[in-house]
């Protein structure tokens, strides 16, 4: 009886070990892409981009703006950052009449994603801003921020 219990325990430990020994999940690569910024100028996601700040809801966009303003970030590219805002869910009339003109007053460029398919597979959580650490367009780490203060503190730490 004791032998059966020991064999069962060894089998369970082996199964557990095998589950943890599996290859890690495939790292996600982002495709190099040329966006347009709020001034209709090209802005690129390239192999040299080290950080992507990605907002996909209105509050998140405001958190990024306030963080950049407070940290006096006017040229994210100087830090190898790219700020991408997904505006695909916004009605096009609102985007063109209100949002883009307001964004033109910002001191920094925003890579605007008008196509929800472009960023649909990017890691994201509801009501957060995602920040991706990239190496040669491969996401190495993802951080999610659910408020402006935490986002700003993180951005300050990677400046």
C-alpha positions as CSV (number, residue, x, y, z in Angstrom):
1,X,0.0,0.0,0.0
2,X,2.8,2.4,0.9
3,X,4.5,1.6,-2.3
4,X,1.4,2.6,-4.3
5,X,1.1,5.9,-2.4
6,X,4.8,6.6,-3.1
7,X,4.4,5.8,-6.8
8,X,1.4,8.0,-7.0
9,X,3.2,10.9,-5.4
10,X,6.2,10.5,-7.7
11,X,3.9,10.4,-10.7
12,X,2.2,13.6,-9.5
13,X,5.5,15.4,-8.9
14,X,6.7,14.3,-12.3
15,X,3.5,15.7,-14.0
16,X,4.0,19.0,-12.0
17,X,7.6,19.2,-13.1
18,X,6.7,18.5,-16.7
19,X,4.1,21.3,-16.6
20,X,6.7,23.8,-15.3
21,X,9.5,22.6,-17.7
22,X,7.5,23.4,-20.8
23,X,9.0,26.0,-23.2
24,X,8.0,29.5,-22.3
25,X,5.3,31.2,-24.3
26,X,6.4,32.7,-27.6
27,X,7.4,36.4,-27.3
28,X,5.2,38.7,-29.3
29,X,6.8,40.8,-32.0
30,X,5.3,44.1,-33.1
31,X,5.5,44.8,-36.8
32,X,7.5,47.8,-38.0
33,X,4.9,50.3,-38.9
34,X,4.5,53.9,-40.1
35,X,1.8,55.8,-38.3
36,X,0.7,59.4,-38.9
37,X,0.9,61.9,-36.0
38,X,-1.6,64.6,-35.1
39,X,0.1,66.9,-37.6
40,X,-0.2,64.3,-40.3
41,X,3.6,63.6,-40.3
42,X,5.0,60.1,-40.4
43,X,6.0,58.6,-37.1
44,X,7.6,55.1,-37.1
45,X,7.7,52.0,-34.9
46,X,11.2,50.7,-35.7
47,X,13.7,48.2,-34.4
48,X,15.3,51.1,-32.6
49,X,12.2,51.8,-30.5
50,X,12.8,50.6,-26.9
51,X,9.5,51.6,-25.3
52,X,6.0,51.8,-26.6
53,X,3.4,53.7,-24.5
54,X,0.0,52.6,-25.7
55,X,-3.3,54.2,-24.7
56,X,-6.6,52.8,-26.0
57,X,-9.1,54.8,-24.0
58,X,-9.8,58.5,-23.3
59,X,-8.6,58.5,-19.7
60,X,-5.4,56.7,-20.6
61,X,-4.7,59.3,-23.2
62,X,-5.1,62.1,-20.6
63,X,-2.8,60.2,-18.2
64,X,-0.1,60.1,-20.9
65,X,-0.5,63.8,-21.7
66,X,-0.3,64.9,-18.1
67,X,2.7,62.6,-17.5
68,X,4.5,63.9,-20.5
69,X,3.7,67.5,-19.6
70,X,4.8,67.1,-15.9
71,X,8.0,65.4,-17.0
72,X,8.5,68.0,-19.8
73,X,8.7,65.3,-22.5
74,X,8.5,67.0,-25.9
75,X,10.5,64.5,-27.9
76,X,9.7,60.9,-26.9
77,X,11.9,59.6,-29.7
78,X,14.9,61.1,-27.8
79,X,14.3,58.4,-25.1
80,X,13.6,55.7,-27.8
81,X,9.9,55.9,-26.9
82,X,6.9,55.8,-29.1
83,X,3.5,56.9,-27.8
84,X,0.7,55.2,-29.7
85,X,-2.9,56.2,-29.2
86,X,-5.7,54.0,-30.6
87,X,-8.4,56.3,-31.8
88,X,-10.2,53.7,-33.9
89,X,-13.1,53.4,-31.5
90,X,-13.8,57.2,-31.6
91,X,-16.3,58.3,-34.2
92,X,-14.5,59.8,-37.2
93,X,-16.4,63.1,-37.0
94,X,-15.4,63.6,-33.3
95,X,-11.8,62.6,-34.1
96,X,-11.4,65.1,-37.0
97,X,-13.5,68.0,-35.5
98,X,-12.4,67.8,-31.9
99,X,-9.8,65.3,-30.9
100,X,-7.1,65.9,-33.5
101,X,-7.3,69.7,-33.3
102,X,-6.9,69.5,-29.5
103,X,-3.9,67.1,-29.9
104,X,-2.2,69.6,-32.2
105,X,-1.7,71.8,-29.2
106,X,0.3,69.0,-27.4
107,X,4.1,69.5,-27.2
108,X,4.8,65.9,-28.3
109,X,3.9,63.7,-31.3
110,X,1.4,60.9,-31.0
111,X,1.4,57.9,-33.3
112,X,-2.3,57.6,-34.1
113,X,-3.8,54.2,-34.8
114,X,-7.0,54.6,-36.8
115,X,-7.2,50.9,-37.6
116,X,-8.4,48.7,-34.7
117,X,-6.8,45.7,-36.4
118,X,-3.4,47.3,-36.2
119,X,-3.2,47.1,-32.4
120,X,-5.9,44.5,-31.7
121,X,-3.3,41.8,-30.7
122,X,-1.2,44.2,-28.7
123,X,-1.2,43.3,-24.9
124,X,-3.8,45.4,-23.1
125,X,-6.1,45.4,-20.2
126,X,-9.3,47.4,-19.9
127,X,-9.0,51.0,-18.5
128,X,-5.1,50.9,-18.4
129,X,-2.2,52.3,-20.3
130,X,0.2,49.6,-21.5
131,X,3.9,50.1,-21.7
132,X,6.0,47.7,-23.6
133,X,9.8,47.2,-23.3
134,X,11.0,46.2,-26.7
135,X,14.2,44.7,-28.1
136,X,14.3,44.7,-31.9
137,X,10.5,45.0,-32.0
138,X,10.0,42.0,-29.7
139,X,8.0,42.7,-26.5
140,X,10.3,41.7,-23.6
141,X,8.1,43.1,-20.8
142,X,4.7,44.6,-20.3
143,X,3.5,47.0,-17.6
144,X,-0.1,48.1,-17.1
145,X,-1.0,51.4,-15.4
146,X,-4.5,52.1,-14.1
147,X,-3.8,55.7,-13.0
148,X,-1.7,58.7,-14.0
149,X,0.5,58.9,-10.9
150,X,1.8,55.3,-11.3
151,X,2.3,55.8,-15.1
152,X,4.2,59.1,-14.5
153,X,6.5,57.5,-11.8
154,X,7.3,54.6,-14.2
155,X,8.1,56.9,-17.1
156,X,10.3,59.0,-14.8
157,X,12.2,55.8,-13.9
158,X,12.9,55.0,-17.5
159,X,13.7,58.5,-18.7
